[in-house]
Amino acid sequence: MTAIIIIVVACILLVIGYVYYGSWLAKQWGIDPGKKTPAVEMEDGVDYVAAKPAVLMGHHFSSIAGAGPINGPIQAAVFGWVPVFLWCIIGGIFFGGLQDFGSLFASIRHEGKSVGEIIKDSMGRRAQKLFIIFSLLVLILVIASFVNVVAGTFMSDPGVMGITTNPTGNQTTAMISVMFIVLAIIYGIATNRFGIETLPATIAGIIGIVLIVILGLNVGLALGRIEWIVLIGIYICVASLVPVWILLQPRDYLSSFLLYGMMILALVGIFFSGFAGTASFNIPAFTSWTTPIGTLFPALFITVACGACSGFHSLIATGTSSKQLASEKDAKPIAYGSMLIESALGIVALIAVGMVFDRYTGGEFGGPPAAFAAGIATMFADESSSVYSTIYALLTLAVSVFALTSLDTGTRLSRFMFSELFLREEEATWKDATGIRKFLAHPLVGTVSMVLIGCILGGLSLSQIWGLFGAANQLLAGIALMAVAAWLGNAGKNNKMFFIPMVFMLAATITSLIITVKAKIVMIGSGVALWGDWFQLIFAAAMVILALILVVESIQTFKAQSAKKA
């Protein structure tokens, strides 16, 4: 019954936050349904393409979710369920939701441009360039981390290649994921070139999902890890460059139904197990201030990540979603609403690991996704049953699909920001640049460069990459909050709600990175450091330096705004 109480209270609080705090934010900032959005005014058929609200909701939600709201809360559960629960709720309503909604709103008032452009208008061009460099470093970690995760989820044993019958879980996941891409392309062409309405196309798409799942459970695709890294690299290059209506919009929209289905299945399992007693929630309310992953501050707030607040969300809101938003009235449900649904997913993940907590802490599972799948499957049936095996396979598939979704969206974002880095103020696109800058700002150059670096790092399987990603991602959230607050201040709008979340996120993440730097310096001094430790030291130190420079720039901006008001 503890699990039922947790999920019911969480849902009530998140709904209250959406209805009251979300509406208050929209009123404070002046959301105007009558104002044309960049997707309408600047439609180009490639990046600026107005999407129907349900389709854009699917893209945005699928892109921000990824594996983060599952991995983070499960890893942080070692602190006990109460700290994770509180941070998912408070963080989602007052930190993550604020950042996502604010970033999307600021972007649609800036021609659908990135946080870097918002920073340029409020804090200057130097701050913009520093932010772009910072964001590109984060996106390298995103690509490297998720390439590693997805390739690990797809790979087969060495020597096994091609189409297989009686597939393993990895081979099933690989086949379904590949077929999912084909299905998305068919959906995109059908709705955008043949004019098929969203409802019948969606019904056909869902039927298609069921069919490819059945196919994947019987026929698998077997390739080695390196082969998958190469293919994933090629795929995300193409996905970054083709028009959004061909692949990005339809793939994310259709994949969102997997996530919705996964959450509904989990909710049914929570209530079923609570009343039938098929599984029990056994995470302590609180364990200790210090755990194997660190002290409560800052480790909890770094580890939970996407379940409460994530800087990657601001890049998605300003990089792709703002270019597809058809009306400002949809900004609240798509940005703020998606974040709160993700917080609910974080609570679901917490409950799932609670059903197998002793086994998880005992090291029985290879990682959080496996513990998540096992926890929900345990709610329905015994481990030896076919029901358990089927639910486990479907949930593992859903997690891998969302990791791949975040990966291709992140690559498109890196293309935008890589080009921005080399453009002058008067140059709108790479075509306006000259000489070497025109070459470097070309979409293909940026895409290939970022994918190559990310895939090489992902191929090295460095465990340090994921640890750095968490801190860098949360630091990006603090900077995004700072950027939107500065822009709102310049626009004469209320930005006071940003200051506490901004300061807290910056303090937590910079503290975490400094701890990492100190630990790596000690290792190097002791002569036991490996190449990965040097990588982590250099990357963490660069993040801290860039962040501190941006903090100084923001303080000067806020002082100037305050003086102007006086």
TORBALO-21406 format. One line per 10 residues: number of its first residue (from 1); for each residue x, y negated, z negated of C-alpha. Coordinates in steps of 0.1 Angstrom, whole numbers. Each point is the difference from the previous one (the first is absolute). Example, Ala and Ser with C-alpha at 12.3 -4.5 7.8 and 13.67 -1.06 7.14 Angstrom:
2
1 = 123,45,-78 ~ 14,-34,7 $
//
This chain:
566
1 = 0,0,0 ~ 30,-23,-5 ~ 6,-1,38 ~ -37,-9,7 ~ 1,-29,-25 ~ 33,-13,15 ~ -13,0,36 ~ -34,-15,-9 ~ 15,-28,-21 ~ 26,-7,27 $
11 = -27,-2,27 ~ -22,-24,-21 ~ 30,-23,-7 ~ 11,-1,36 ~ -35,-7,13 ~ -3,-29,-26 ~ 34,-13,11 ~ -10,1,37 ~ -34,-17,-5 ~ 10,-27,-24 $
21 = 37,-7,3 ~ 2,7,37 ~ -30,-23,7 ~ 15,-27,-22 ~ 33,1,20 ~ -19,-3,33 ~ -18,-31,-14 ~ 32,-16,-13 ~ 18,4,33 ~ -29,-10,23 $
31 = -7,31,20 ~ -19,-12,30 ~ -20,26,21 ~ -6,-27,27 ~ 38,-6,6 ~ 15,18,30 ~ 28,25,-9 ~ 32,5,19 ~ -13,33,14 ~ -27,-19,18 $
41 = 19,-32,9 ~ 32,17,11 ~ -11,34,13 ~ 27,15,22 ~ -10,36,3 ~ 32,12,-17 ~ 4,-12,-35 ~ -29,-25,-3 ~ -31,21,4 ~ -32,-6,-20 $
51 = -11,32,-16 ~ -34,9,-15 ~ 1,-2,-38 ~ -3,38,-5 ~ 29,6,24 ~ 22,-26,-15 ~ -8,12,-35 ~ 11,35,11 ~ 33,-14,14 ~ 8,-22,-30 $
61 = -10,26,-26 ~ 19,28,17 ~ 31,-21,5 ~ 2,-13,-36 ~ -8,33,-16 ~ 27,23,14 ~ 14,23,-26 ~ 6,-28,-26 ~ -32,1,-21 ~ 4,38,-3 $
71 = 38,1,-7 ~ 2,-30,-23 ~ -27,8,-27 ~ 10,37,-1 ~ 36,-9,-6 ~ -10,-26,-26 ~ -23,24,-18 ~ 30,10,-22 ~ -8,-32,-20 ~ -35,13,-8 $
81 = -33,-6,18 ~ -9,-32,-19 ~ 29,-22,14 ~ -5,12,35 ~ -38,-5,-2 ~ 3,-35,-14 ~ 26,-11,26 ~ -20,15,29 ~ -31,-20,-11 ~ 16,-33,-11 $
91 = 26,1,27 ~ -25,8,27 ~ -24,-27,-9 ~ 23,-29,-11 ~ 33,8,18 ~ -3,22,31 ~ -35,-11,11 ~ 10,-36,-5 ~ 32,5,21 ~ -18,19,28 $
101 = -29,-24,3 ~ 21,-31,-3 ~ 25,12,26 ~ -27,8,25 ~ -17,-33,-5 ~ 32,-20,3 ~ 9,19,32 ~ -33,-6,18 ~ 5,-37,-7 ~ 34,3,16 $
111 = -9,15,34 ~ 3,36,-14 ~ 37,-5,-7 ~ 21,17,-27 ~ 8,-10,-36 ~ 33,-14,15 ~ -19,-26,19 ~ -21,-9,-31 ~ 33,-5,-19 ~ 14,-22,28 $
121 = -30,-24,-3 ~ 1,-2,-37 ~ 37,6,-10 ~ 20,-7,31 ~ 18,18,28 ~ 29,13,-21 ~ -24,17,-24 ~ -18,15,30 ~ 32,15,14 ~ 10,14,-34 $
131 = -35,16,-4 ~ 2,16,34 ~ 34,15,-8 ~ -14,12,-34 ~ -31,15,17 ~ 21,18,27 ~ 21,16,-28 ~ -33,12,-16 ~ -13,13,34 ~ 32,19,6 $
141 = -7,18,-33 ~ -36,5,10 ~ 10,17,33 ~ 28,20,-16 ~ -21,12,-29 ~ -31,10,20 ~ 20,16,29 ~ 16,21,-27 ~ -33,9,-16 ~ -18,7,33 $
151 = 28,21,15 ~ 2,20,-33 ~ -37,6,2 ~ 1,12,36 ~ 32,20,2 ~ 3,37,4 ~ 29,23,-9 ~ 30,-2,24 ~ -4,22,30 ~ -38,-2,1 $
161 = -11,-21,30 ~ -32,-5,20 ~ -36,10,-4 ~ -7,26,-27 ~ -29,20,-12 ~ -6,7,-37 ~ 16,-34,-7 ~ 16,-11,-33 ~ -13,-31,-17 ~ 26,-22,16 $
171 = -7,14,35 ~ -38,-6,-5 ~ 6,-36,-11 ~ 23,-7,29 ~ -25,14,26 ~ -30,-19,-14 ~ 20,-32,-3 ~ 11,2,37 ~ -35,8,11 ~ -13,-29,-21 $
181 = 21,-24,21 ~ -15,14,32 ~ -35,-4,-15 ~ 7,-36,-9 ~ 11,-9,35 ~ -32,16,14 ~ -21,-20,-25 ~ 18,-32,8 ~ -5,3,38 ~ -36,11,-4 $
191 = -10,-29,-22 ~ 21,-28,16 ~ 0,10,37 ~ -32,20,4 ~ -22,-21,-24 ~ -12,29,-22 ~ -15,-14,-32 ~ 17,4,-33 ~ -27,23,-16 ~ -1,28,27 $
201 = 38,-3,5 ~ 5,4,-38 ~ -23,30,-2 ~ 19,16,29 ~ 33,-9,-16 ~ -10,16,-33 ~ -10,32,19 ~ 34,-2,17 ~ 17,-2,-33 ~ -18,31,-12 $
211 = 10,19,32 ~ 37,-9,-2 ~ 1,10,-36 ~ -15,34,9 ~ 26,3,28 ~ 29,-10,-23 ~ -10,26,-26 ~ 4,27,26 ~ 27,-14,23 ~ 30,-19,-12 $
221 = 29,-20,15 ~ 35,11,-11 ~ 30,-23,3 ~ 31,-7,-22 ~ 5,-31,-21 ~ 24,-18,23 ~ -23,7,30 ~ -29,-15,-19 ~ 20,-31,-10 ~ 8,-6,37 $
231 = -36,5,11 ~ -13,-22,-28 ~ 25,-27,10 ~ -13,1,36 ~ -36,0,-11 ~ 3,-30,-23 ~ 19,-19,27 ~ -28,5,25 ~ -27,-7,-27 ~ 17,-33,-8 $
241 = -1,-12,36 ~ -33,11,15 ~ -31,-21,-4 ~ -17,5,-34 ~ -33,13,16 ~ 18,30,15 ~ 14,15,-31 ~ 3,-21,-32 ~ -37,-10,-4 ~ -16,34,9 $
251 = 26,21,-18 ~ -3,-19,-32 ~ -38,-2,2 ~ -4,38,6 ~ 26,8,-27 ~ -19,-21,-25 ~ -27,26,1 ~ 25,26,-12 ~ 8,-23,-29 ~ -37,-7,-8 $
261 = -7,37,2 ~ 30,8,-23 ~ -13,-25,-26 ~ -35,14,2 ~ 13,35,-4 ~ 20,-11,-30 ~ -29,-17,-16 ~ -22,31,5 ~ 28,21,-15 ~ 4,-23,-31 $
271 = -37,2,-8 ~ -3,37,8 ~ 30,10,-21 ~ -11,-23,-28 ~ -34,17,-3 ~ 10,35,10 ~ 32,1,-19 ~ 21,14,30 ~ 29,-24,-9 ~ 10,-23,-28 $
281 = 17,-33,-1 ~ 30,2,-23 ~ 22,-31,3 ~ 6,-16,-34 ~ -14,-36,-3 ~ 35,-12,-6 ~ 33,18,-2 ~ 30,-23,-6 ~ 14,-34,8 ~ 30,18,16 $
291 = -3,29,25 ~ 22,16,26 ~ -10,-26,25 ~ 9,-29,-23 ~ -15,-23,-26 ~ -36,-11,2 ~ 11,-34,11 ~ 9,-2,28 ~ -3,36,12 ~ -38,3,-3 $
301 = -6,-31,22 ~ 25,11,26 ~ -11,36,2 ~ -38,-3,2 ~ 6,-23,30 ~ -28,2,26 ~ -25,11,-26 ~ 1,-35,-15 ~ 21,-24,21 ~ 22,4,31 $
311 = 19,-25,20 ~ -3,22,31 ~ -37,-9,0 ~ 8,-37,6 ~ 20,9,31 ~ -29,21,13 ~ -26,-27,-8 ~ 20,-27,18 ~ 16,22,27 ~ -28,20,15 $
321 = -33,-4,-19 ~ -1,-38,4 ~ 3,4,37 ~ -31,22,2 ~ -23,-17,-25 ~ -32,-11,19 ~ -15,-22,-28 ~ 13,-15,-32 ~ -30,15,-19 ~ 17,34,5 $
331 = 32,-10,-17 ~ -13,7,-35 ~ -12,36,6 ~ 29,9,22 ~ 29,-14,-21 ~ -13,-3,-35 ~ -24,30,3 ~ 26,23,15 ~ 24,-7,-28 ~ -26,9,-27 $
341 = -8,32,19 ~ 37,8,-1 ~ 0,-6,-37 ~ -28,24,-3 ~ 21,25,20 ~ 28,-5,-25 ~ -24,9,-28 ~ -11,31,19 ~ 37,10,4 ~ 5,-5,-37 $
351 = -29,23,-8 ~ 12,25,26 ~ 34,4,-16 ~ -17,1,-34 ~ -15,33,10 ~ 35,16,6 ~ 20,-23,-22 ~ 20,27,-19 ~ 9,17,33 ~ 9,-34,16 $
361 = 24,-10,-29 ~ 14,35,0 ~ 12,-5,36 ~ -23,25,17 ~ -10,-23,29 ~ 24,-14,26 ~ -14,-35,-4 ~ -31,-22,-9 ~ -19,9,32 ~ 1,37,-8 $
371 = -10,-7,-36 ~ -29,-22,13 ~ -12,27,23 ~ 3,27,-26 ~ -18,-21,-26 ~ -30,-6,21 ~ -1,36,13 ~ 2,13,-36 ~ -33,-19,-7 ~ -18,22,24 $
381 = 15,35,-2 ~ 27,23,-12 ~ 33,-2,17 ~ -4,35,15 ~ -32,-9,19 ~ -4,-10,36 ~ -19,-31,-11 ~ 30,-12,-19 ~ 23,6,30 ~ -22,-18,24 $
391 = -5,-31,-22 ~ 37,-1,-8 ~ 9,1,38 ~ -25,-27,9 ~ 12,-23,-28 ~ 37,5,10 ~ -10,-9,36 ~ -18,-32,-11 ~ 31,-12,-19 ~ 23,6,29 $
401 = -24,-17,24 ~ 0,-32,-21 ~ 38,1,-3 ~ 2,0,38 ~ -26,-28,2 ~ 21,-22,-22 ~ 31,9,20 ~ -14,-12,34 ~ -15,-31,-15 ~ 33,-8,-18 $
411 = 18,3,33 ~ -23,-24,18 ~ 5,-25,-29 ~ 38,3,3 ~ -3,-8,37 ~ -18,-33,-8 ~ 24,-10,-27 ~ 32,10,19 ~ -11,-23,29 ~ -8,-29,-25 $
421 = 35,2,-14 ~ 15,-12,33 ~ -25,-25,12 ~ 3,-37,-5 ~ -28,-22,-13 ~ -12,-12,34 ~ 0,36,15 ~ -32,19,-3 ~ 11,33,14 ~ 31,18,12 $
431 = -7,-13,36 ~ 6,-35,-12 ~ 35,7,-13 ~ 32,0,21 ~ 33,19,1 ~ 8,26,-26 ~ -29,-11,-22 ~ -25,9,28 ~ 16,34,2 ~ 0,6,-38 $
441 = -36,-14,-4 ~ -13,24,27 ~ -26,24,-16 ~ 18,31,13 ~ 34,-10,-15 ~ -15,-6,-34 ~ -21,32,0 ~ 29,22,11 ~ 25,-16,-24 ~ -23,4,-30 $
451 = -10,35,9 ~ 35,12,6 ~ 12,-14,-34 ~ -30,14,-18 ~ 2,35,16 ~ 37,3,-7 ~ -5,-9,-37 ~ -31,23,-1 ~ 20,28,16 ~ 26,-2,-28 $
461 = -27,9,-26 ~ 15,-24,-25 ~ -21,2,-32 ~ 11,-35,-8 ~ -21,-14,29 ~ -33,7,-17 ~ 12,-15,-33 ~ 11,-32,17 ~ -32,-1,20 ~ -21,-3,-32 $
471 = 19,-29,-14 ~ 4,-18,33 ~ -37,4,8 ~ -11,-14,-33 ~ 25,-29,3 ~ -15,-8,34 ~ -34,-2,-17 ~ 13,-26,-24 ~ 14,-20,29 ~ -32,3,20 $
481 = -20,-13,-30 ~ 25,-29,-3 ~ -4,-8,38 ~ -38,0,0 ~ 0,-21,-33 ~ 23,-26,17 ~ -21,-1,31 ~ -33,-4,-20 ~ 16,-28,-20 ~ 11,-19,32 $
491 = -36,5,14 ~ -14,-15,-32 ~ -18,32,-11 ~ 0,17,-34 ~ 31,21,-4 ~ 2,3,-38 ~ -12,37,1 ~ 32,9,17 ~ 26,-11,-26 ~ -3,27,-27 $
501 = -1,29,26 ~ 29,-16,19 ~ 23,-5,-30 ~ -8,35,-14 ~ 7,18,32 ~ 33,-19,6 ~ 11,6,-36 ~ -8,37,1 ~ 16,7,34 ~ 32,-21,-5 $
511 = 5,16,-34 ~ -3,35,17 ~ 25,-9,27 ~ 25,-14,-25 ~ -3,32,-20 ~ 8,19,32 ~ 30,-22,8 ~ 14,4,-35 ~ -4,38,1 ~ 17,3,34 $
521 = 29,-23,-11 ~ 5,23,-30 ~ 0,31,23 ~ 25,-16,24 ~ 22,-10,-29 ~ -1,36,-13 ~ 11,13,34 ~ -31,22,4 ~ -19,-21,26 ~ -11,15,33 $
531 = -7,-18,33 ~ -36,-3,-9 ~ 8,-18,-33 ~ 20,-26,19 ~ -29,-4,24 ~ -24,-5,-29 ~ 23,-25,-17 ~ 5,-21,31 ~ -37,1,10 ~ -12,-8,-35 $
541 = 25,-29,-5 ~ -10,-15,34 ~ -37,2,-10 ~ 6,-18,-33 ~ 21,-28,16 ~ -26,-6,28 ~ -29,0,-25 ~ 18,-24,-24 ~ 7,-25,29 ~ -37,2,10 $
551 = -11,-6,-36 ~ 21,-31,-2 ~ -15,-12,33 ~ -35,6,-14 ~ 7,-18,-33 ~ 10,-31,20 ~ -32,3,21 ~ -22,3,-30 ~ 17,-30,-17 ~ -5,-21,31 $
561 = -37,10,1 ~ -4,-9,-37 ~ 17,-34,5 ~ -23,-7,30 ~ -31,7,-21 ~ 14,-23,-28 $
//
